[in-house]
Amino acid sequence: MKLKEILFFTCIAVFFTSCQKEVKQIEKKKDMAVVTQKKQVVYQVFTRLFGNTNTTNKPWGTIEENGVGKFEDFTDKALTEIKDLGVTHIWYTGVPHHDVIRDYTDFGISNDDPDVVKGRAGSPYAVKDYYNVNPDLAVDPAKRLEEFLALIERSHKAGLKVIIDIVPNHVARNYKSLTNPEGTEDFGASDDKTVVYAKDNNFYYNPGEPFVVPEWLNGYQVLGGEKRTDIDSKFEENPAKWTGNGSRLSQPHMNDWYETVKINYGVSPDGQKDFDELPQDYATKDYKAHFEFWQGKDVPSSWVKFRDIALYWTKLGVDGFRYDMAEMVPVEFWSYMNSSIKTVNEDAFLLAEVYNPSMYRDYIRKGKMDYLYDKVQLYDTLKHVMQGHGWTDNIPPIQNDLKDIEHNMLHFLENHDEQRIASPDFAGSALKGKPAMVVSTTISTSPTLVYFGQELGEPGAENAGFGQPTRTSIFDYVGVPHLQRWVNDKAFDGGQSSPEELELRDFYKRLLNFTINSPALMGEYQEIQAHNRANTEYYNEKVLSYVRWSDGEKLLVVSNFNGENTYGFELQIPQDVISKWQLKDGEYTFEDQLYKSYNTTLKITNGLGVMRVDVKPLESFILKLQ
């Protein structure tokens, strides 16, 4: 089918009239089946890097020099291997068409100005066209959307649900869609540029002031100093728009998000909201009530445009979205947006980047987010423990603080924004991530996120150009060495991986597969850290333990975060846990579920349980009652 035909039928399908029939069909199917809730695992993969087998890694290198991965590199074999790792969802990062420094004018795509693009490959969060995909990722850029639709189909065939990014806070400075569905208008196309703000303007403006490219600092040179006629410290934008991070300067600072412009959601410069606010009791209402609330309401133009973008991709088969910098957009918009998506696909996976704990519950309950990053609490605390200067005693209070929303707080140790575990600025060794990964995956009912290459110990050591070592660059054409060895010229079999890399991947595979099949990990949790710190000799601040259970499964998790010392102790299981487990005095065998090579005995006397545990450096046990 030709691209224009696909888009024509898609734009028709987006309207809500067609959604209602599908909603009824979905609800009917749900009534006919019993849904079993299990842990979910998201595999975030930077799409342009996954299948790139070029190992040159020249700083600021071109596609021809450094290579690039394609949609077609995610073969049936590759997707099966990802699924078998213990993954339920795959997040294809960098799919929507964003600015790139490559000439695609033969395909009707305008060139992008290097003065307002970060890196040569561009930032995936400076989206230029939400109704199409990055031409770098296609074998035939003219058929780039068809190629991505084929990838969605292959992913579903492999048993994986598909997530892509939507960035409602900002777009590229030169946003222009070539493939808008009929009747869809570009951002800013009808804006009144003579005023700073109007409710239905998509952008904020500085009337009478042209945009000025930032002053470069610290020796920075665009494209590493390459001589090009389009690198001239000029970009035509008059009047200047406010920058994505909220800077109102016509000449933003180099450290501002200068490649993007801020979207206006009906919030005036002085903070006035030009839209209806949700009644307080809507925090307890479901998405259906939220959807009904917005019917007939006059909402800002930007709300409608982003809703239509989300529905467009939902209708094309995308199963969920990761929302960049969601807390910079009003909660009311998220209620409107997410209730619209859920009306079409009740099972849509909606993940948001929110870093302010005081706002978590509003974004979950009023904004109808399924999941938020647990970054500033669990991730940051685990990082400190992994680095050797944090105590495990600080972990249980986090779970207690989040106990009413623990399921909604997605856990991770790596993603595209964070340093690689194996990088010297984080832990310096991927092995130090093993106890943290066990804790991250088993301490709550929330989903787990794994960043591609994490399971192989990728350190992100390359100097890619705009991106700097310790993080795998999202701005440059670059290879990912540890992953490339596992990809093995697209055999996807680890044929070039070292024994250490394969051993680490095996650990991740064992752990993730256990988590997605364990009833107890969707059940109850209780910490036993405080009791053992107070009562158990040799039990210390580098060890963490807790229990998880359901009706049919009882688990005890023990992790040693020390990289040098083995710890042995008589671990105590408090009487209230023994009572909840309905165990009588006597002896019970527990077996480790990761490697099935460690057993120990729980001895219960007068309702108190005691278990001998000897845990080696960086070792963890998931002990199951036999």
N, C-alpha and C positions, 0 to 999 in steps of 0.2 A: 504494500500500500504506500502511496506517495505521502511525503511529509505534510503537504497542504491538506490532503484528505484526512489524515490523522487529526490534525489540529482542528479542522472544520467540525468533525464529529465530536471531538473532545469538548470544544467550547459550548456546543449544544448541551452536552451531558452535564455540564457544571451546574446548571440552574437547578434550584431546589425542587421544582416540580417533578423532576425525574428522580430526585433523591428519596421522595416519600415512599415510592413503591419498593425501593431497595431496603429502606429501613424496616418495612413490614416483613420483607422476606428474611432479613437478618434475624429479626425477633422470632419469627416462626421457626427458623433453624435452631435458635437457642432453646426454644421450648422443647424441641425434640431430642436434645442431647444433654448429657450431664457433663459439665465443664469441670475438670480437675485442675485446681490451681497449683502451679509449680513455680519454682524460681526461674527467673529469666536472666539470660546472659547476652549482653550486647558486645559485638565485635566491631570496634571502630576501625575503619580502614581508610587511609588516605588514598583515594581512588587512583590518582595519577602516579603514585609511587609503587603500588602493590606489584604490578607486573613488569616493572622496569628492570631489565637484566643488565643494563649498561653500567659498568663499574668505574667509569672515568672520573666522575665527581669533580669536575673543574669548577672552581668558584665562579658564579654568575654564568655558568655554561648554558648554551642553547639546547633545544631539543635534539638537534643534530649531534651536538657534542656529548650531552649527558643522558639522552634518552628520556622516554616518558611511557608510563603504563597506559593501557587502553581498557575500555569496557570489556572487550573480547578476551582479555587476559584472565578474567574470572570465568574460567572454563567449568564444566560440570565437575571435573576432578578437583579443581581448586575449591569450589564451593562445598563439595562433599567433605573435603579435609577440614574446612572451617567449621562446618556443621558438626563433624565428628569430634572436634576439639571440645565440644560441650556448649555450643553457641545456639541461641534461639533467634536472635535478631542481628542483622548486619547493617551498620550505619556507614553508608557510602558518603564520605566527606569530600566536599569540593565538586559536587555534581552541577548545581545551577550555574549558568553561564556567567562567569566573572571576568574581570579585566585580565588580559594576558598580553605579553609583548611578543606577538607573532602575527604575521600578515595573513589574514583570512579574507581579504577583500574579494578574492575570486569567488567566495561563497556569499557575498553580499554583506559581510560583517565589517563594520568600521574598525580601523586601527585604534588602539588605546595609547594614550599619551604617557610615556615613561615617567614624566614629572609627577604624575599622580597615581602611579602603580607601585606597590611594594613588591620588590623582587622582579625577576624576569617572568616567572610563571604566574605571578599575581596572587593576591590574597583571595581565598575562597569566600571571604566575608565582605568582599566588595562586589556584590552581584550586579551585573550589567543587564541581564535579561532573565526574568523569572520564568518565562514560558519556554525556555529551551535549556540546553545543557552545554557544558564546556567543550568547545570544538577540539581541544587538545586530546580529549579522551576517545575520540572516534577515529576509526580507520578511514572512514569517509565523512568529513565534516558536514557534507550536504545531507547525510543521513544520520546525524548524531543523535537525534531524538529516537529514531527507530532502534539504533544500537543500544540505547539505554533501556528502552522498553523490552528489548530482548533479554537484557541483563536482569531486569525485574522478573521476567518469566523464568529464567534459569534459577534465580535465587529461590523463588517460590517452589520450583520443582525440587530443589535440594532441601526444602523444609525450613527455609530461612525467611523471616519477615524483614521487609526493607524499610530503612529509615534514611531520610535525607535532611539536610539543613534548610531552615528558613530563618532569615535574619530581619525581623520586622523593625528593628531600631534604626537601620541605616541601609543605604544602597550606594553603589558606585557613583562617583561624581558625574559620570557620563552615561547614566542609565538610559537605555533605549532598547525596547524590545522589537525584534524583527518579526516575531511570530505570535503576537498577541491574538487570542481568539477574537472573533468578530464582536465588536461592541465594547471591547476592553481598551481602556485608555492608559497610556504611559503615566508613570508618576510625574507630577509637575506639569503635565500638558495643559491643564486649564487653570494653573495657579495665577493668582493676581500678584505679580512680582513687584508692584509698587508699594506693598505693605510688608512689614516684618512678619505679621501673623494674620491669618484668617482661618476660621474653623475648617474649611474644606480645601485649603492649600495643603499640598503634600509635603512641602518643605518650608523652612523658615528662611527669610531673606534679610540682607542688609542693603536696602534700596540706595542706589547712587554710589555703591562701592563695588568695584570688581574684585574677584578672587585673585589672591596673590600666592604663588607657590611658596611653601615654607623656606626659611633660611636653613641650609644644611649645616649641621654641626659635627664636631668630632671627626672631621675628615671624610664624612660620608660623601660618596659620589654616586649618582644615579647609574644603575647598571654597572657598577664598579669602575666608572670612569670611561666607559665606551663612548667613542665619538660618533654621534648621530645628529642629524639635523633636527630631529624632534625632541632632543634634550636641550631645552633652551630656557628653563626656569619660567616657562609661560604655560598657562592653561586658560582657555577662553571660558569665562563664567561671569556673567554680569546681568543682574547683581549677584554678589557672592551669597552662597548658601551657608547656613550653619553646618559645622562639621559633625560627623557621626558621634563623637564622644560628648557632644554638647557645647563645644567651643563656639563662641559667637564671633570670633575674630575673622575678618576678611582674609587675613594672612594667618592661618593656624600655625601653631608651633610644630616643629618636626616630630615631637612625641605625641601630638594629637593624631587622631585617626583621619589624617588629611586626605586620604584616598576615598573617603566616604562622606555622605551628607546625611544629616539627621532627618528622620521622618517625623512629621507633625501628626500627632494623634488627637488633636483638639485640646491641647494644653497650651494656654497662652504663655508668653515669656514671664509673666508674673505668677504663674502657677494656677490660674483659673482653669477649671475644667468645663469645656463647652459640650458636655454630654451628660446623660443621666448616670447617677451613681447607683450602685446596687444597694438595696436595703440590707441591713445587717444580717437579717435572718437567712439571706441567700447563701451564707457560708454553710448552711446545713442542707441546702437543696441540691438535687441532682442536676445533671446537664440538661435534662429535658425541661425543667423549670427555667433554667438559665436561657435556653433557646427561646422559650415562649416569652420571657421577659423582654427580649430585644426585638420581638416582632412589632413592626409599626413604629419603632423608635427612630428618630433622626440621628444617625451616627456620622462621624466625620468620614470624609472620602477615603482616607488612608485605611480605615477599618475595612471597608468594603473591598478595596483592592487586595489587601493581604488575605482576607477570607477567600476571595475568588482564586488566588494563587494556591492556597492550601487545598481547596476543593478540586482544582484542576489536577494536582498531583495525586490526590486521593483517588480520583476517578481513573487515573492511569495505572493504579495498582500499588502506589506507595502506601505502606502500612503505618507510617508514623513519622514524626518530625522531631528534630532537635532544634530548639530555639536559642539562638545566640543572644546573650545579654538581655534576657527577658525582663529583668527588673528595671530596665530603662524605659519600659513601655507600661502604660497604666493597666492595673489589674482588670478594670472593666473591659478593656479591649480583649484580654485573654478569655474572659467569660464569653464574650460575643464570638470570638474566633473558635475556641475549643468546643463550645457547645454546638457550633455549626458543623465542625468536623465529626464529633461524636454522633450527631444526628445521621450522618452518612455512614460512618463506620464506628460503631460503639467500641470496638476493640482496638482502635487506633492507639499507638504508643506515643505519648506526648511528654517529651523530656525538655526541661528548661534549665538554662544557666542562670542561677540566682545565688548570690553570695552573701546576702544579708539575712542572718537567722531570724531577725525580728519580722521579716516579711514572708518567711516560709509558708506559714499557715494561710495567709491571705492568697498567695499564688496557688496553693493547692486547693483550698476550699472555695474561694471566690473565683479564682482564675481557672479552675478546673484543669490544672496540670496533673498529670499522673505522677511524674517524678521530677525531682530537683537534684542537682549535684550536692552530695554531702562533702563539700570541699573544705570549708573553713573550720569544721569540727573534726570529723573522723579522719579525712585525708591528711590534714595538717598535723594532727596528733600522731597518726601512724608514721608520718614522715620523720617527725622528731624522734620517735622511738627507734626507727630504722637507722637513723643517723647516730644513735648512741647517746643522745643527751635528753631523751624524753623517757618518762616512766609509763609502764602499762597501766598503772593505777588511774591514769587520766582517761582511760578508754570507757570503762563502765558508766561514769557519769554522763557521757555523751548519749549513750543509749537510753539512759533514764530521762534525759532532757528531751529527747525526740520520741519517746515511747508512743505518743499518740499519732505520730506521723512517720514512724520508723520505716514502714513499707514504702513510703513515697520518696525516701532519700537514697538515690542511686549511689553505689559505692564504686570507687575506682582508685587505682594507684598510678595510672598514666592516662593521659589523653594528649591531644595536639597542643594544648596550652602549657602543659607541665613538663618538667624535666624527666628524662628517662631515668629509671631506677639505677641502671648500671653506670650512669654518667658520674664523673667525680664530684660534681656539685650536689648530687643527691645522695646516693648510698655508696657509689663506687663499685658495686657488685650486684648483679641481678639476683644472686642467691639470698641477699638480705631482704629481698621482696617476698620470699617464700612464706615466712610466718605471718607477715602482714597480709598476704593474699589469702591465707587460710582464714584469718580473722575477718577480713573485708567481705569474704564470700559467705561466711557461716554465722555471723553474729546477729543478723537480722533477716527479715523476709524480703528485703529490697533487692532489686536487680543488681547485677554486677556488670561493670564495663571493663573490657580488655582492649588495649590499643595495639594495633597490628605490630608485630615484632617484639612486643613485651614478653611473649611466651618463649622467645628465643634469646632474650637478654640483650637486645639492641641498645647500644649506649648513646646513639645520636651524636657521634663524634665528628661528623663532617662539617667543614667550613663551606657551606653551600653558596654563600653570597650575602643576600639580605638576612637570611636566617643564620643564627649562630649556634655553635656546638652546645650540647647537652639536651637540646630539643631537635627532633627531626624536623627539618625546615618545611613549612607549609607554603613558602613563598617562591621556592626555587625548583628547577629541574635537578633532581638528585637521586642517587640510588640509596638503598637501605641495606647495607652489607650483610647483616645477620639474616635478614629476611631473604635476600637474594640467594644465599647459600641454600636455604630451605626450598626456595622456588625452583632452584636447580634447572635453569634453562626451560622453565615452565612445565617441568615434570611434577612439581609440587609434591615432592617425596622426601625432602631433606637429604638428598644425595650428596650435597657438598657441605652439609652442616657438620660441625664438630661434635664429638661425643657429649661434651658438656652442654651444647645447645640442644641436642636431642633429648638429653636427660631432663633439662629444664622444661622443654615442651611436653614431655611425658608427665611431669609433675602437674602442669597446668591442665592437661587433658584429664588426668585422674581426678583432680580437684573439681574442675568445672562440671564434669559428667556426674560426679557424686551429687553436687549441689542441685542440679536440675532434676534429680530423681529422688531426692530425700524429702519425705513427708515432714520430718521433724523440723527441717529448716523453714517450713511454712507454718510452723506451730509456735510453741511457747519458748520463751527465753528467760534465763535467770543468771545473774552473775554470781560467782562464788569467789571472786577475787578478794573482796574485803575480809571475808571469813578466813581464808587461807593466809592472807598477809598477817592477820592477827594471831593465828593459831598454829600454823604449819612451819616447822623448822626447815630452813634452807629455801623456802619459797620466797621469791624476791621480786623486785620491780622490773625485771627483764622477762618475767613469765606472766602469761595471762591465761585464765581458765574461766569457762562458763558452761552451762548446760542448755541443751535444746531438746524439745520433745514434742511428740504427737501421741495419739492413742496407740499407734503401732510401732513407734521407733523412739528410742531414748539415746541421746548422744551426750558425750562429754568432750569438749574441745580444749586442748592444752597446746600452747605455743611458746617456744623459747626464742626470744629475739636477740639473745647474745650470740655473737659470732665465734666465740672462743671457748666458752664453758659449757660442760654438761651439768645439768642439775638433776639431783635425785631427791625425792621427798615423799612423805606419806600424805597424799592429797586428800583433804577431807570434803565429803559431800554433806552439806548441812542437813539437819533433821527435817526442815520444811521441804527440801527437795525430795528426800526419801519418801516423805509422806505424800507429796504430789504424785510421785511415781508409783505409789502403792506397793512398795517393796517391803518385805518382812526381813527380820534378822536372818542372816545367813550369808552365803558366798555366791557371787555372780561374776561371770566372765564377760569382759569387754574386749573387743577386737578393733584394731585400727582399720579404718576403711580406705585409706589412701593406698597402702602397700600390702595390707593383709599379713604383715610379718611381725606384728607386735601385739601381744596379749597381756592383759593384767587382770587381777581379781579384785573386785569390790567386796569388802567385808563389812557387814552391817551388824553393829552391836548396840542394843538399846536405841535403835532408830538413827544412829549416826554412822555414816559411811566413811570408810578409809580405803584408799587405793594407792598402791605403790606405783610411782611414775618415775622413770628415768628418761629424760629428754635431752638429746644431743644438741650441739650448737645449731641454731637456725632450723631446728626440727619441730614439727607439729604432729599431733595425733588427733584424729577424729575418731574417738572411741565409742563403739556402739555396743549396747547391751545385747548379748547373744541369747 
